Amino acid sequence: MKKILVTGANGYIGRHIVKTLLNCGYNVDACDFRFDGVDERANKIYTPIFNGDEDIYDKLGKPDICIHMAWRNGFVHNSETHIEDLNNHYTFLKNMITGGLKHLSVMGTMHEVGYWEGPIDENSPTNPSSLYGIAKNSLRQAIELMIKDNNIVLQWLRAYYITGDDLKSNSIFSKITKMEMEGKEKFPFTTGKNKYDFISVEELSEQIVAASTQTEVGGIINCCSGNPISLAEKVEEFIEKNNFKIKLQYGAFPDRKYDSLAVWGDNNKIQSILGVNPKE
């Protein structure tokens, strides 16, 4: 059975990926600073990955697959840490590949694309408008260039809007949950008309594991539902599902001019990996 290294294993998504891999029977090395949320069945790896060690691949036990999830401040899109950390990510992945890694999966984001209306596929042009998107997009381009003439399997896993495990995220769903727990009666809201591609963190983890443990489909892979749903519909559904008493205060905030009216991922590639017939 293949040995899989997951960096950022104790992160919002990482801990779910570790659990999913273990449930599938893989040998999982979980790498992070802390492990309070990591499945106890995983092998804990305390080795720092951003120290520039050229032999980091050997030190990490020569994994068959590396799923690189580690990333600081993913919910703070204009944090300067995204740019400050970019070289560390590149150096780590370069040293892993130079050391002998043949299969790499990296967590990407729809924010690499920037403003877009309609479906996003692997050929959609990128024009990121946040430091988070700029850093992720730059890392992808640099890694693609690095492996251009090498026999390396690269999967760039582009995520969209994630729900679930809400108290551990910084999404609108986590904010609603916290205000409900505080006994607030109303949640200030926009019109909620914008449509996005929502996916639960559990389903996202299943898609990431499926994509990362096969070698037939590579490149940019949208991990998403492929189904645009209005923010209002999704939030109202969330409130009802959790039996919350809080009500949405529509129009308390204006809709942001730079938010697309509708954006979602083209999920043909992930559907083919999962063995589902792609949409016509």
Backbone hydrogen bonds in HBPLUS format (Angstrom, degrees):
<---DONOR---> <-ACCEPTOR-->    atom                        ^
c    i                          cat <-CA-CA->   ^        H-A-AA   ^      H-
h    n   atom  resd res      DA  || num        DHA   H-A  angle D-A-AA Bond
n    s   type  num  typ     dist DA aas  dist angle  dist       angle   num
A0027-ASN N   A0002-LYS O   3.46 MM  25  6.39 161.4  2.50 158.9 158.4     1
A0064-ASP N   A0003-LYS O   2.88 MM  61  5.38 139.9  2.05 139.9 152.4     2
A0065-ILE N   A0003-LYS O   3.32 MM  62  6.69 154.5  2.39 152.5 155.5     3
A0004-ILE N   A0027-ASN O   2.85 MM  23  6.18 165.4  1.87 169.0 174.0     4
A0029-ASP N   A0004-ILE O   2.87 MM  25  6.09 167.8  1.89 152.3 155.8     5
A0005-LEU N   A0065-ILE O   2.87 MM  60  6.25 165.6  1.89 164.0 164.4     6
A0067-ILE N   A0005-LEU O   2.79 MM  62  6.12 170.5  1.79 172.8 175.1     7
A0006-VAL N   A0029-ASP O   2.90 MM  23  6.25 163.2  1.93 169.3 170.7     8
A0031-CYS N   A0006-VAL O   2.92 MM  25  5.98 173.6  1.93 160.7 158.6     9
A0007-THR N   A0067-ILE O   3.14 MM  60  6.49 153.1  2.21 146.2 154.2    10
A0069-MET N   A0007-THR O   3.26 MM  62  5.27 140.2  2.43 112.9 120.3    11
A0008-GLY N   A0031-CYS O   3.00 MM  23  6.13 118.2  2.39 150.2 166.6    12
A0011-GLY N   A0008-GLY O   3.07 MM   3  5.44 160.6  2.11 119.2 120.1    13
A0009-ALA N   A0031-CYS O   3.19 MM  22  5.61 170.3  2.20 140.1 141.0    14
A0015-ARG N   A0011-GLY O   3.25 MM   4  5.92 174.2  2.25 143.1 142.4    15
A0016-HIS N   A0013-ILE O   3.00 MM   3  5.48 129.0  2.27 112.0 125.2    16
A0017-ILE N   A0013-ILE O   3.11 MM   4  6.44 151.3  2.20 151.8 160.6    17
A0018-VAL N   A0014-GLY O   2.97 MM   4  6.24 162.1  2.00 157.3 161.3    18
A0019-LYS N   A0015-ARG O   3.22 MM   4  6.38 161.8  2.25 137.8 142.3    19
A0020-THR N   A0016-HIS O   2.97 MM   4  6.15 161.1  2.00 146.8 152.1    20
A0021-LEU N   A0017-ILE O   2.89 MM   4  6.08 165.3  1.91 156.0 159.6    21
A0022-LEU N   A0018-VAL O   3.01 MM   4  6.21 162.1  2.04 150.8 155.7    22
A0023-ASN N   A0019-LYS O   2.92 MM   4  6.14 156.5  1.98 149.0 155.6    23
A0024-CYS N   A0020-THR O   3.07 MM   4  6.31 129.2  2.34 137.7 150.9    24
A0024-CYS N   A0021-LEU O   3.04 MM   3  5.06 133.4  2.27  94.9 108.3    25
A0026-TYR N   A0021-LEU O   3.12 MM   5  5.57 164.8  2.15 149.8 145.0    26
A0025-GLY N   A0022-LEU O   2.94 MM   3  5.06 157.7  1.99 104.9 112.0    27
A0043-ASN N   A0028-VAL O   2.90 MM  15  6.14 173.2  1.90 167.0 164.6    28
A0030-ALA N   A0043-ASN O   2.71 MM  13  5.83 157.4  1.76 157.8 165.9    29
A0045-ILE N   A0030-ALA O   2.73 MM  15  5.67 157.6  1.78 161.3 155.4    30
A0038-VAL N   A0035-PHE O   3.23 MM   3  5.09 165.4  2.25 104.3 108.7    31
A0042-ALA N   A0039-ASP O   3.14 MM   3  5.93 167.8  2.16 123.5 127.0    32
A0056-ILE N   A0053-ASP O   3.34 MM   3  5.24 145.1  2.47 111.6 108.2    33
A0058-ASP N   A0055-ASP O   3.13 MM   3  5.51 120.6  2.50 106.6 119.4    34
A0059-LYS N   A0055-ASP O   3.07 MM   4  6.40 162.9  2.10 152.3 157.7    35
A0060-LEU N   A0056-ILE O   2.93 MM   4  6.04 137.2  2.11 143.3 153.2    36
A0062-LYS N   A0057-TYR O   2.97 MM   5  5.36 158.2  2.01 160.9 156.5    37
A0061-GLY N   A0058-ASP O   2.99 MM   3  5.22 158.5  2.03 113.4 115.5    38
A0066-CYS N   A0103-HIS O   3.11 MM  37  6.57 154.9  2.18 152.7 159.9    39
A0105-SER N   A0066-CYS O   2.86 MM  39  6.16 167.2  1.88 167.8 166.8    40
A0068-HIS N   A0105-SER O   2.75 MM  37  6.12 161.1  1.78 168.4 163.7    41
A0107-MET N   A0068-HIS O   3.17 MM  39  6.33 162.9  2.20 161.5 156.3    42
A0076-VAL N   A0073-ASN O   2.98 MM   3  5.20 155.3  2.05 108.4 116.4    43
A0079-SER N   A0076-VAL O   3.16 MM   3  5.62 159.8  2.20 125.2 122.7    44
A0132-TYR N   A0077-HIS O   2.86 MM  55  4.88 147.9  1.97 158.8 156.1    45
A0082-HIS N   A0079-SER O   3.31 MM   3  6.16 163.7  2.34 119.4 122.2    46
A0083-ILE N   A0080-GLU O   3.19 MM   3  5.62 126.8  2.49 107.7 118.4    47
A0084-GLU N   A0080-GLU O   3.03 MM   4  6.28 166.0  2.05 152.3 156.8    48
A0085-ASP N   A0081-THR O   2.83 MM   4  5.74 150.8  1.92 145.0 149.8    49
A0086-LEU N   A0083-ILE O   3.29 MM   3  5.22 147.7  2.40  98.3 107.5    50
A0088-ASN N   A0085-ASP O   2.96 MM   3  5.28 120.5  2.32 106.6 122.1    51
A0089-HIS N   A0085-ASP O   3.15 MM   4  6.52 155.5  2.21 158.7 165.9    52
A0090-TYR N   A0086-LEU O   3.06 MM   4  6.35 166.7  2.07 155.6 159.2    53
A0091-THR N   A0087-ASN O   2.85 MM   4  5.97 167.9  1.87 152.2 155.7    54
A0092-PHE N   A0088-ASN O   2.99 MM   4  6.07 162.6  2.02 145.7 150.8    55
A0093-LEU N   A0089-HIS O   3.03 MM   4  6.21 171.9  2.03 154.4 156.4    56
A0094-LYS N   A0090-TYR O   2.83 MM   4  5.95 157.5  1.88 151.8 159.0    57
A0095-ASN N   A0091-THR O   2.93 MM   4  6.05 163.7  1.96 149.4 153.5    58
A0096-MET N   A0092-PHE O   2.95 MM   4  6.17 146.2  2.06 144.9 154.9    59
A0097-ILE N   A0093-LEU O   3.02 MM   4  6.21 160.9  2.06 147.6 151.6    60
A0098-THR N   A0094-LYS O   2.83 MM   4  6.03 167.2  1.85 154.8 159.1    61
A0099-GLY N   A0095-ASN O   2.91 MM   4  5.81 142.8  2.05 132.0 142.0    62
A0101-LEU N   A0096-MET O   2.98 MM   5  5.60 165.2  2.00 147.7 144.6    63
A0100-GLY N   A0097-ILE O   3.10 MM   3  5.27 145.1  2.22 100.8 110.9    64
A0153-VAL N   A0102-LYS O   2.92 MM  51  6.17 173.9  1.92 153.0 151.5    65
A0104-LEU N   A0153-VAL O   2.81 MM  49  6.08 172.2  1.81 171.7 170.4    66
A0155-GLN N   A0104-LEU O   2.93 MM  51  6.41 153.2  2.00 151.7 159.5    67
A0106-VAL N   A0155-GLN O   2.93 MM  49  6.42 156.7  1.98 163.1 170.2    68
A0157-LEU N   A0106-VAL O   2.86 MM  51  6.00 159.2  1.90 163.3 169.5    69
A0108-GLY N   A0157-LEU O   2.61 MM  49  5.12 164.1  1.64 134.3 134.7    70
A0112-GLU N   A0109-THR O   3.15 MM   3  5.90 167.3  2.17 118.5 120.7    71
A0110-MET N   A0159-ALA O   2.93 MM  49  5.95 136.1  2.13 169.7 168.7    72
A0113-VAL N   A0110-MET O   3.00 MM   3  5.75 154.7  2.07 119.5 125.5    73
A0127-ASN N   A0113-VAL O   2.96 MM  14  5.27 151.2  2.04 107.9 117.2    74
A0118-GLY N   A0262-ALA O   2.82 MM 144  5.85 164.6  1.84 145.8 151.0    75
A0264-TRP N   A0118-GLY O   3.31 MM 146  6.29 157.0  2.36 128.4 128.8    76
A0120-ILE N   A0264-TRP O   2.71 MM 144  6.11 141.6  1.86 150.6 163.8    77
A0266-ASP N   A0120-ILE O   2.82 MM 146  5.59 160.5  1.86 153.5 146.7    78
A0124-SER N   A0121-ASP O   3.14 MM   3  5.47 167.7  2.16 114.1 117.9    79
A0134-ILE N   A0130-SER O   2.89 MM   4  6.11 161.5  1.92 154.0 159.7    80
A0135-ALA N   A0131-LEU O   2.95 MM   4  6.01 162.7  1.98 143.9 148.4    81
A0136-LYS N   A0132-TYR O   3.04 MM   4  6.24 168.2  2.05 154.2 157.5    82
A0137-ASN N   A0133-GLY O   2.92 MM   4  5.94 163.8  1.95 147.9 153.2    83
A0138-SER N   A0134-ILE O   2.92 MM   4  6.01 156.8  1.97 146.4 152.9    84
A0139-LEU N   A0135-ALA O   2.96 MM   4  6.15 156.6  2.01 147.6 153.7    85
A0140-ARG N   A0136-LYS O   2.98 MM   4  6.23 162.9  2.01 152.2 156.6    86
A0141-GLN N   A0137-ASN O   3.03 MM   4  6.26 167.5  2.04 151.2 154.1    87
A0142-ALA N   A0138-SER O   2.96 MM   4  6.09 158.0  2.01 147.2 153.4    88
A0143-ILE N   A0139-LEU O   2.92 MM   4  6.10 160.9  1.96 154.1 158.7    89
A0144-GLU N   A0140-ARG O   2.90 MM   4  6.06 164.5  1.92 155.2 160.0    90
A0145-LEU N   A0141-GLN O   3.04 MM   4  6.19 154.3  2.11 142.3 148.9    91
A0146-MET N   A0142-ALA O   2.95 MM   4  6.14 151.9  2.03 141.8 150.0    92
A0147-ILE N   A0143-ILE O   3.06 MM   4  6.29 157.2  2.12 155.7 158.9    93
A0148-LYS N   A0145-LEU O   3.37 MM   3  5.17 161.2  2.41 100.2 105.4    94
A0150-ASN N   A0147-ILE O   2.96 MM   3  4.97 168.3  1.97 113.8 116.6    95
A0219-GLY N   A0154-LEU O   2.83 MM  65  5.88 153.8  1.90 166.2 159.2    96
A0156-TRP N   A0219-GLY O   2.82 MM  63  5.68 167.5  1.84 131.7 136.1    97
A0221-ILE N   A0156-TRP O   2.79 MM  65  5.93 166.7  1.81 156.1 156.1    98
A0158-ARG N   A0221-ILE O   2.91 MM  63  5.97 151.2  2.00 139.3 148.1    99
A0223-CYS N   A0158-ARG O   2.91 MM  65  5.73 163.7  1.93 138.3 143.8   100
A0161-TYR N   A0197-ASP O   3.03 MM  36  5.84 153.0  2.11 170.2 167.9   101
A0199-ILE N   A0161-TYR O   2.85 MM  38  6.26 141.7  2.00 160.7 171.7   102
A0163-THR N   A0199-ILE O   2.90 MM  36  6.02 152.3  1.98 138.6 143.4   103
A0201-VAL N   A0163-THR O   2.70 MM  38  5.81 141.0  1.85 166.4 169.2   104
A0168-LYS N   A0165-ASP O   3.04 MM   3  5.85 156.8  2.09 123.8 131.0   105
A0169-SER N   A0166-ASP O   3.19 MM   3  5.27 165.2  2.21 106.0 110.0   106
A0174-SER N   A0171-SER O   3.14 MM   3  5.24 123.4  2.48  96.7 110.0   107
A0175-LYS N   A0171-SER O   3.11 MM   4  6.46 155.4  2.17 147.9 154.7   108
A0176-ILE N   A0172-ILE O   2.95 MM   4  6.17 154.1  2.02 144.4 151.0   109
A0177-THR N   A0173-PHE O   3.01 MM   4  6.14 158.5  2.05 141.1 147.2   110
A0178-LYS N   A0174-SER O   2.97 MM   4  6.18 159.0  2.01 147.5 152.5   111
A0179-MET N   A0175-LYS O   3.01 MM   4  6.21 158.1  2.06 145.4 151.3   112
A0180-GLU N   A0176-ILE O   2.86 MM   4  6.05 151.4  1.94 149.6 157.8   113
A0181-MET N   A0177-THR O   2.99 MM   4  6.23 156.2  2.05 146.5 152.8   114
A0182-GLU N   A0178-LYS O   3.00 MM   4  6.25 132.9  2.23 136.3 149.1   115
A0184-LYS N   A0179-MET O   2.95 MM   5  5.41 158.2  2.00 164.6 158.2   116
A0183-GLY N   A0180-GLU O   3.00 MM   3  5.09 155.0  2.06 102.9 110.8   117
A0247-LYS N   A0185-GLU O   2.89 MM  62  6.22 159.4  1.93 142.7 147.1   118
A0187-PHE N   A0247-LYS O   2.79 MM  60  6.08 149.2  1.88 158.9 162.4   119
A0249-GLN N   A0187-PHE O   2.84 MM  62  5.57 167.1  1.86 146.7 142.5   120
A0189-PHE N   A0249-GLN O   3.03 MM  60  5.32 149.5  2.12 142.3 134.2   121
A0252-ALA N   A0189-PHE O   2.85 MM  63  5.34 117.2  2.25 152.5 170.3   122
A0253-PHE N   A0189-PHE O   3.03 MM  64  5.73 157.4  2.08 132.5 132.1   123
A0251-GLY N   A0190-THR O   3.25 MM  61  4.71 162.5  2.28  97.8 102.7   124
A0232-ALA N   A0192-GLY O   2.91 MM  40  4.29 161.3  1.94 132.8 126.5   125
A0231-LEU N   A0194-ASN O   2.84 MM  37  5.93 150.1  1.93 166.0 168.4   126
A0195-LYS N   A0261-LEU O   2.87 MM  66  6.06 164.2  1.90 133.5 138.1   127
A0263-VAL N   A0195-LYS O   3.09 MM  68  6.38 154.2  2.16 144.8 149.4   128
A0196-TYR N   A0229-ILE O   2.93 MM  33  5.47 160.6  1.97 142.2 137.1   129
A0229-ILE N   A0196-TYR O   2.85 MM  33  5.47 160.4  1.88 148.8 150.4   130
A0204-LEU N   A0200-SER O   2.86 MM   4  6.07 162.5  1.89 156.5 162.4   131
A0205-SER N   A0201-VAL O   3.00 MM   4  6.04 152.6  2.08 134.9 141.7   132
A0206-GLU N   A0202-GLU O   3.12 MM   4  6.44 151.6  2.20 143.1 150.4   133
A0207-GLN N   A0203-GLU O   2.98 MM   4  6.29 153.7  2.05 149.7 156.7   134
A0208-ILE N   A0204-LEU O   2.88 MM   4  6.15 159.7  1.92 153.6 159.3   135
A0209-VAL N   A0205-SER O   2.94 MM   4  6.11 163.2  1.97 150.2 154.3   136
A0210-ALA N   A0206-GLU O   2.98 MM   4  6.10 161.5  2.02 143.9 149.5   137
A0211-ALA N   A0207-GLN O   2.90 MM   4  6.06 162.3  1.93 151.2 155.9   138
A0212-SER N   A0208-ILE O   2.90 MM   4  5.94 154.5  1.97 146.2 153.6   139
A0213-THR N   A0209-VAL O   3.12 MM   4  6.06 129.5  2.39 145.6 154.5   140
A0234-LYS N   A0230-SER O   3.07 MM   4  6.39 161.5  2.11 154.6 159.6   141
A0235-VAL N   A0231-LEU O   2.91 MM   4  6.05 160.5  1.95 153.1 158.5   142
A0236-GLU N   A0232-ALA O   2.89 MM   4  5.99 166.4  1.91 153.5 157.7   143
A0237-GLU N   A0233-GLU O   3.02 MM   4  6.07 153.0  2.09 139.7 147.4   144
A0238-PHE N   A0234-LYS O   2.97 MM   4  6.16 149.5  2.07 139.5 147.8   145
A0239-ILE N   A0235-VAL O   2.93 MM   4  6.23 159.1  1.97 154.1 158.5   146
A0240-GLU N   A0236-GLU O   3.01 MM   4  6.19 164.5  2.03 149.0 153.2   147
A0241-LYS N   A0237-GLU O   2.89 MM   4  5.97 162.9  1.91 149.0 154.3   148
A0242-ASN N   A0238-PHE O   3.15 MM   4  6.26 148.6  2.25 143.2 150.2   149
A0244-PHE N   A0239-ILE O   3.03 MM   5  5.22 162.6  2.06 155.4 155.7   150
A0243-ASN N   A0240-GLU O   3.08 MM   3  5.01 160.6  2.11 103.9 109.7   151
A0252-ALA N   A0249-GLN O   3.37 MM   3  6.01 151.0  2.46 138.8 136.7   152
A0259-ASP N   A0256-ARG O   3.16 MM   3  5.54 166.8  2.17 113.7 117.4   153
A0271-GLN N   A0267-ASN O   2.98 MM   4  6.02 154.7  2.04 152.3 160.0   154
A0272-SER N   A0268-ASN O   3.00 MM   4  6.19 150.0  2.09 144.6 152.2   155
A0273-ILE N   A0269-LYS O   3.06 MM   4  6.37 150.3  2.15 145.3 153.3   156
A0274-LEU N   A0270-ILE O   2.97 MM   4  6.17 151.8  2.05 143.9 151.4   157
A0276-VAL N   A0271-GLN O   2.72 MM   5  4.96 156.2  1.78 162.1 155.9   158
A0275-GLY N   A0272-SER O   3.17 MM   3  4.96 149.2  2.27  92.9 102.0   159
